[in-house]
């Protein structure tokens, strides 16, 4: 793909992510205008808004999977992996503000479920290693991580990704730490 075509595609996807997160009914013409490209450029690549949204979901899932791999959840020290994951996901969520749990295709849904399983496994490891206390309801720690990370990403734009990760990790460890 030519460099200018790649830049245009990236601009369309990121603009689409931002506008569709705010208003799922946003038209392709509005996305094209906001991205600074002709709407025909977008229609050559995506015949419908749904196809564009699917591409945005795919881009975000790709980015989330890279974050999980780079965080090394199964083997890095728990607090290191937690911070890496959180910092990465905050950055990804800011770049791609759509909710991938709303992915319409089965492949996207399978990828989302796999990411959730990896987080649940990581949180179970954190309990086994004494970072989080045992006896919490199933999925409680993972749900807190997801919600706190989303809050840092979207409601606290003044925080860098690293500062947001510091706040999330501290909130989790102080609020969920061993008694």
C-alpha positions as semicolon CSV with decimal commas, in nm:
position;residue;x (nm);y (nm);z (nm)
1;X;0,000;0,000;0,000
2;X;0,132;0,345;-0,088
3;X;0,234;0,566;0,204
4;X;-0,037;0,825;0,133
5;X;-0,302;0,555;0,099
6;X;-0,187;0,403;0,428
7;X;-0,205;0,746;0,600
8;X;-0,554;0,801;0,457
9;X;-0,671;0,460;0,575
10;X;-0,529;0,521;0,923
11;X;-0,696;0,864;0,936
12;X;-1,030;0,716;0,828
13;X;-1,009;0,432;1,082
14;X;-0,908;0,655;1,373
15;X;-1,163;0,922;1,284
16;X;-1,425;0,652;1,235
17;X;-1,342;0,506;1,576
18;X;-1,378;0,844;1,746
19;X;-1,697;0,949;1,567
20;X;-1,869;0,610;1,577
21;X;-1,793;0,577;1,949
22;X;-1,968;0,909;2,005
23;X;-2,254;0,841;1,758
24;X;-2,296;0,495;1,601
25;X;-2,516;0,654;1,333
26;X;-2,240;0,879;1,197
27;X;-2,237;0,869;0,817
28;X;-1,941;0,767;0,607
29;X;-1,953;1,112;0,445
30;X;-1,913;1,277;0,787
31;X;-1,626;1,043;0,876
32;X;-1,455;1,115;0,544
33;X;-1,490;1,491;0,590
34;X;-1,355;1,478;0,945
35;X;-1,064;1,258;0,829
36;X;-0,984;1,506;0,552
37;X;-1,046;1,265;0,265
38;X;-1,304;1,244;-0,012
39;X;-1,596;1,016;0,070
40;X;-1,524;0,819;-0,250
41;X;-1,189;0,727;-0,092
42;X;-1,374;0,573;0,201
43;X;-1,638;0,404;-0,016
44;X;-1,366;0,241;-0,231
45;X;-1,248;0,062;0,081
46;X;-1,572;0,029;0,282
47;X;-1,908;-0,006;0,110
48;X;-2,100;0,044;0,435
49;X;-2,059;0,200;0,778
50;X;-2,080;-0,151;0,922
51;X;-1,776;-0,259;0,717
52;X;-1,587;0,047;0,840
53;X;-1,685;-0,028;1,200
54;X;-1,573;-0,390;1,158
55;X;-1,234;-0,265;1,035
56;X;-1,211;-0,032;1,337
57;X;-1,293;-0,321;1,570
58;X;-1,027;-0,533;1,398
59;X;-0,766;-0,257;1,436
60;X;-0,846;-0,218;1,806
61;X;-0,840;-0,593;1,867
62;X;-0,504;-0,617;1,688
63;X;-0,370;-0,342;1,915
64;X;-0,513;-0,504;2,230
65;X;-0,359;-0,839;2,140
66;X;-0,020;-0,670;2,093
67;X;-0,055;-0,507;2,437
68;X;-0,138;-0,840;2,600
69;X;0,158;-1,009;2,430
70;X;0,396;-0,727;2,527
71;X;0,273;-0,725;2,888
72;X;0,367;-1,094;2,917
73;X;0,077;-1,165;3,151
74;X;0,158;-1,534;3,211
75;X;0,524;-1,493;3,302
76;X;0,625;-1,137;3,393
77;X;0,607;-1,038;3,761
78;X;0,240;-0,964;3,830
79;X;0,280;-0,595;3,912
80;X;0,507;-0,537;3,612
81;X;0,266;-0,718;3,377
82;X;-0,031;-0,534;3,527
83;X;0,130;-0,195;3,474
84;X;0,244;-0,279;3,118
85;X;-0,101;-0,406;3,028
86;X;-0,282;-0,109;3,181
87;X;-0,056;0,153;3,027
88;X;-0,087;-0,014;2,686
89;X;-0,464;-0,051;2,702
90;X;-0,512;0,310;2,806
91;X;-0,319;0,420;2,497
92;X;-0,510;0,179;2,273
93;X;-0,845;0,286;2,417
94;X;-0,766;0,649;2,355
95;X;-0,665;0,580;1,997
96;X;-0,955;0,341;1,931
97;X;-1,242;0,451;2,162
98;X;-1,496;0,197;2,033
99;X;-1,623;-0,090;2,248
100;X;-1,499;-0,412;2,088
101;X;-1,751;-0,611;2,289
102;X;-2,001;-0,481;2,033
103;X;-1,819;-0,650;1,743
104;X;-2,083;-0,796;1,513
105;X;-1,879;-1,071;1,348
106;X;-1,808;-1,407;1,508
107;X;-1,431;-1,379;1,458
108;X;-1,428;-1,051;1,654
109;X;-1,642;-1,200;1,929
110;X;-1,404;-1,498;1,957
111;X;-1,106;-1,262;1,986
112;X;-1,280;-1,059;2,258
113;X;-1,362;-1,375;2,455
114;X;-0,999;-1,488;2,426
115;X;-0,872;-1,154;2,559
116;X;-1,115;-1,177;2,852
117;X;-1,000;-1,533;2,925
118;X;-0,637;-1,418;2,928
119;X;-0,722;-1,141;3,174
120;X;-0,919;-1,379;3,396
121;X;-0,624;-1,622;3,394
122;X;-0,390;-1,336;3,483
123;X;-0,611;-1,222;3,769
124;X;-0,627;-1,578;3,903
125;X;-0,247;-1,582;3,893
126;X;-0,240;-1,251;4,083
127;X;-0,455;-1,410;4,355
128;X;-0,236;-1,723;4,368
129;X;0,074;-1,504;4,407
130;X;-0,086;-1,294;4,681
131;X;-0,113;-0,966;4,489
132;X;-0,493;-0,971;4,518
133;X;-0,683;-1,134;4,799
134;X;-0,868;-1,459;4,755
135;X;-1,241;-1,489;4,803
136;X;-1,352;-1,209;4,571
137;X;-1,648;-1,288;4,344
138;X;-1,554;-1,442;4,008
139;X;-1,449;-1,181;3,752
140;X;-1,452;-0,903;4,017
141;X;-1,085;-0,810;3,983
142;X;-1,094;-0,828;3,600
143;X;-1,409;-0,616;3,589
144;X;-1,247;-0,358;3,815
145;X;-0,937;-0,353;3,594
146;X;-1,148;-0,302;3,281
147;X;-1,359;-0,026;3,438
148;X;-1,069;0,158;3,598
149;X;-0,867;0,139;3,277
150;X;-1,160;0,275;3,074
151;X;-1,206;0,554;3,328
152;X;-0,837;0,649;3,308
153;X;-0,848;0,638;2,927
154;X;-1,166;0,833;2,866
155;X;-1,252;1,034;3,175
156;X;-0,902;1,144;3,274
157;X;-0,744;1,278;2,952
158;X;-0,509;1,496;3,156
159;X;-0,324;1,181;3,269
160;X;-0,060;1,027;3,048
161;X;-0,100;0,656;2,985
162;X;0,176;0,590;3,239
163;X;0,012;0,811;3,502
164;X;-0,323;0,645;3,437
165;X;-0,162;0,303;3,475
166;X;-0,004;0,413;3,804
167;X;-0,347;0,520;3,933
168;X;-0,520;0,201;3,816
169;X;-0,255;-0,030;3,962
170;X;-0,251;0,159;4,291
171;X;-0,632;0,153;4,309
172;X;-0,641;-0,218;4,243
173;X;-0,361;-0,316;4,478
174;X;-0,471;-0,094;4,762
175;X;-0,838;-0,175;4,715
176;X;-0,794;-0,545;4,635
177;X;-0,466;-0,620;4,810
178;X;-0,429;-0,888;5,073
179;X;-0,601;-0,817;5,402
